[in-house]
């Protein structure tokens, strides 16, 4: 196994196949609650948003896997801020039995030699089909799915779709509690979840704790920005929303607030604005000059950090998905949240519009954003686009925002404020919804399971994502209702 490639190590980590209890060198037991999502083609840690219990403490953050312990320093991870959220370092070799690595801020991160725990029979790891290798999608039952009835598949996928929806609701409610606690005690935002004290985890929150409108605005703002970022920039967009937070934006004169000013704030904090002395295009010079003037008027109110340009990912992205375009779209949605009563508007639509098709189209239209201004003709600073950009956010991304953000957000919102009828209606919308978005994983799973027509339903397509991430990729075939029949 010493000749194992990093790809094989990633597979071992994803499948969680160990011969013994996983422990740190200090002897603390490690329970992997969620191995996280593989961040293919991205600079930074190998797995994002993992949940790991070490001893009695649950950590949420990133995981880095290297062939050798020394690669952490040799590859510069110790001086790279992109690795500041790493909670566990894994290697195939650690001949000196070091207990920790250190991130850029000097925080100790436990390191584990994975070789000590790998099952012998796992040394030959199944290869992914060549046609899907780039995406990493492969399920064992794809050649045998016909032995399971369509009814069983649909029922199981619908159940998983609801489970996925409930997870999104839980995530929003947890953030609601976190924001209440942070604001109440005037604390700084935690870098990773374990920075919060035991008092937070022991506290019993009631619905009366969540009357502050700004907390609800902040959560919607964060969730929408994260959704706008896609997989490659969602962490960065979320960080941006937490830096340019609602409490800071509230300090400014409402009469002087425009969408352009939100653009100025977001781009300045993002670190993406290039130095003026390096600009060649006159249109870009004028645009940045205008942003700078607007920023000067609000800069005194800002005491937070600034992001680094290097954090943002443009590599292997379609130009319309560049972070510059996403930030521009975000500025317009932020303006709707702050000054166009977006939350009450959506709540009113959900409560009053009875026809679900009409309601869905009405919600969808709120997040389809036509292009205008400087970014109508630019994907990046200092370079005009070959063709005019028609939309900053199209129907496909609008659907993603509604499914992944708006519906779970308002499910929590209505539950907290006691409107059980509206909360039930949210579930009806979710079950009725047919997304117009394309997703390579959903397309693969629909073909592999023989349910192309049914996959158009959102609850089924979301169930397929949950199936792949929760079962297929973790080799849990015999715990899956489809697998129990196929492999019996």
PyMOL commands that set and color helices and strands:
alter all, ss='L'
color gray80, all
select helices_A, chain A and resi 6-15+71-74+77-79+81-83+114-117+120-122+130-132+145-147+150-184+193-195+198-202+207-210+213-228+230-243+246-249+254-256+259-270+276-278+282-301+309-311+319-321+323-339+342-352+356-367+374-376+395-416+420-432+440-449+454-456+458-470+472-474+477-479+481-486
alter helices_A, ss='H'
color red, helices_A
select strands_A, chain A and resi 30-34+37-38+47-54+57-68+86-93+100-102+108-113+369-370+378-380+383-384+391-393
alter strands_A, ss='S'
color yellow, strands_A
deselect
rebuild
show_as cartoon
